[in-house]
Amino acid sequence: EKLKTMKDSGVNRLSIGVQSFNGAELKTLGRIHNSEDACCAVELARDSGFKNISLDLIYGIPGQGLRSWEESLKKAVGLSPAHISTYELTLEEGTELWKAVKAGALILPEEKEVIEMYKFAIAYLGDCGFVHYEISNFAIPSYLCRHNVNYWDRGEYYGIGLGA
């Protein structure tokens, strides 16, 4: 019902923070959803009339390997989103994840493997018809995020809301 209200109110793009389709990785990140929940969220969005759906994924998660990253990307593409954002994990000082990595309880993938994850995303998503138009963003042609393109072109925009 909330999604339908958003759509009816003029919202034309929905970004879903999936992060990963791997349960262990989601747990490491402290997420409360699972892969099935993420897939259901995409279905609900589509059933509510959203065509422009973006999925956010993270690579470089402690315990994540190239194979797991490939599986998450393939699962994401299988949901037919218009846009996929791929972000390298950033550890924020003071968070539980940061503390666990600092204490050695969790080990980040080596830089070489993280680079391979990024390269795989570029190649695979390109093969699937996505345009790599910004460092972390991939879109089906005609679904590039106008805000991102405008920002990188140094265009003007108005910020509205608490985070503006």
JOSUL-V896250 format. One record per pair of residues at least 12 apart in sequence whose ideal C-beta (glycine too) atoms are under 10 Angstrom apart, sorted by the first residue. I is the first residue (numbers start at 0). J is the second residue. If there is no record, write none. Layout:
BEGIN
I/J, I/J
END
This chain:
BEGIN
0/47, 1/43, 1/47, 2/40, 2/43, 2/44, 2/45, 2/46, 2/47, 2/48, 2/49, 3/43, 3/46, 3/47, 3/48, 3/49, 4/47, 5/44, 5/47, 5/48, 5/49, 6/44, 6/47, 6/48, 6/49, 7/47, 7/48, 10/47, 10/48, 10/49, 10/51, 11/48, 11/49, 11/50, 11/51, 11/145, 12/49, 12/50, 12/51, 12/52, 12/53, 12/81, 12/82, 12/142, 12/144, 12/145, 12/146, 13/40, 13/41, 13/43, 13/44, 13/45, 13/47, 13/49, 13/50, 13/51, 13/52, 13/53, 13/54, 13/80, 13/81, 13/82, 14/44, 14/51, 14/52, 14/53, 14/54, 14/55, 14/80, 14/82, 14/84, 14/144, 15/32, 15/37, 15/40, 15/41, 15/43, 15/44, 15/49, 15/52, 15/53, 15/54, 15/55, 15/75, 15/78, 15/80, 16/30, 16/32, 16/37, 16/40, 16/53, 16/54, 16/55, 16/56, 16/57, 16/84, 16/86, 17/30, 17/32, 17/34, 17/36, 17/37, 17/38, 17/40, 17/41, 17/53, 17/54, 17/55, 17/56, 17/57, 17/71, 17/74, 17/75, 17/78, 17/80, 17/83, 17/84, 18/30, 18/32, 18/37, 18/54, 18/55, 18/56, 18/57, 18/58, 18/60, 18/71, 18/86, 18/88, 19/33, 19/34, 19/37, 19/56, 19/57, 19/58, 19/60, 19/63, 19/67, 19/68, 19/70, 19/71, 19/74, 19/75, 20/33, 20/34, 20/35, 20/37, 20/38, 20/54, 20/56, 20/67, 20/70, 20/71, 20/72, 20/73, 20/74, 20/75, 20/77, 20/78, 21/33, 21/34, 21/60, 21/62, 21/63, 21/64, 21/67, 21/68, 21/70, 21/71, 21/74, 22/34, 22/35, 23/60, 23/61, 23/62, 23/63, 23/67, 24/57, 24/58, 24/60, 24/61, 24/62, 24/63, 24/67, 24/68, 24/71, 24/88, 25/37, 25/57, 25/60, 26/62, 27/60, 27/61, 27/62, 27/63, 27/88, 27/96, 27/99, 27/100, 27/105, 28/57, 28/60, 28/61, 28/63, 28/88, 28/95, 28/96, 29/94, 29/95, 29/96, 30/57, 34/70, 34/71, 34/74, 37/54, 37/71, 37/74, 37/75, 37/78, 38/74, 38/75, 38/77, 38/78, 40/52, 40/54, 40/78, 41/54, 41/75, 41/78, 41/79, 41/80, 42/78, 44/78, 44/80, 45/78, 45/79, 45/80, 49/81, 50/81, 50/142, 51/80, 51/81, 51/82, 51/138, 51/139, 51/141, 51/142, 51/144, 52/78, 52/79, 52/80, 52/81, 52/82, 52/83, 52/142, 53/80, 53/81, 53/82, 53/83, 53/84, 53/136, 53/137, 53/138, 53/142, 53/144, 54/71, 54/72, 54/74, 54/75, 54/76, 54/78, 54/80, 54/81, 54/82, 54/83, 54/84, 54/85, 54/137, 55/75, 55/82, 55/83, 55/84, 55/85, 55/86, 55/135, 55/136, 56/68, 56/71, 56/72, 56/74, 56/75, 56/83, 56/84, 56/85, 56/86, 56/120, 56/135, 57/71, 57/84, 57/85, 57/86, 57/87, 57/88, 57/89, 58/71, 58/72, 58/85, 58/86, 58/87, 58/88, 58/108, 58/112, 58/113, 58/115, 58/116, 58/117, 58/119, 58/120, 59/86, 59/87, 59/88, 59/89, 59/90, 59/107, 59/108, 59/109, 59/110, 59/112, 59/113, 59/114, 59/116, 59/117, 60/87, 60/88, 60/96, 60/105, 60/107, 60/108, 60/113, 60/116, 61/88, 61/90, 61/96, 61/99, 61/100, 61/104, 61/105, 61/106, 61/107, 61/108, 62/105, 62/106, 62/107, 62/108, 63/88, 63/107, 63/108, 63/112, 63/113, 63/116, 64/108, 64/112, 64/115, 64/116, 65/108, 65/112, 65/113, 65/115, 65/116, 65/118, 65/119, 67/108, 67/116, 68/85, 68/108, 68/112, 68/113, 68/115, 68/116, 68/117, 68/119, 68/120, 68/123, 69/116, 69/119, 69/120, 69/123, 71/85, 71/116, 71/120, 72/85, 72/116, 72/119, 72/120, 72/123, 72/124, 72/127, 72/137, 73/123, 73/127, 75/120, 75/124, 75/127, 75/137, 76/123, 76/124, 76/126, 76/127, 76/128, 76/129, 76/137, 77/127, 79/139, 80/129, 80/137, 80/138, 80/139, 80/142, 81/129, 81/138, 81/139, 81/140, 81/141, 81/142, 81/143, 81/144, 82/129, 82/130, 82/132, 82/136, 82/137, 82/138, 82/139, 82/142, 82/143, 82/144, 82/147, 83/120, 83/124, 83/127, 83/129, 83/135, 83/136, 83/137, 83/138, 83/139, 84/133, 84/134, 84/135, 84/136, 84/137, 84/138, 84/144, 84/147, 85/116, 85/117, 85/119, 85/120, 85/121, 85/124, 85/131, 85/134, 85/135, 85/136, 85/137, 86/134, 86/135, 86/136, 87/113, 87/114, 87/116, 87/117, 87/134, 87/135, 88/100, 88/107, 88/108, 88/113, 90/105, 90/107, 117/134, 117/135, 120/135, 120/137, 121/137, 123/137, 124/136, 124/137, 124/138, 125/137, 127/139, 128/140, 129/142, 130/142, 130/143, 132/144, 132/147, 132/148, 132/151, 133/147, 133/148, 133/150, 133/151, 134/147, 134/151, 135/147, 136/148, 136/151
END
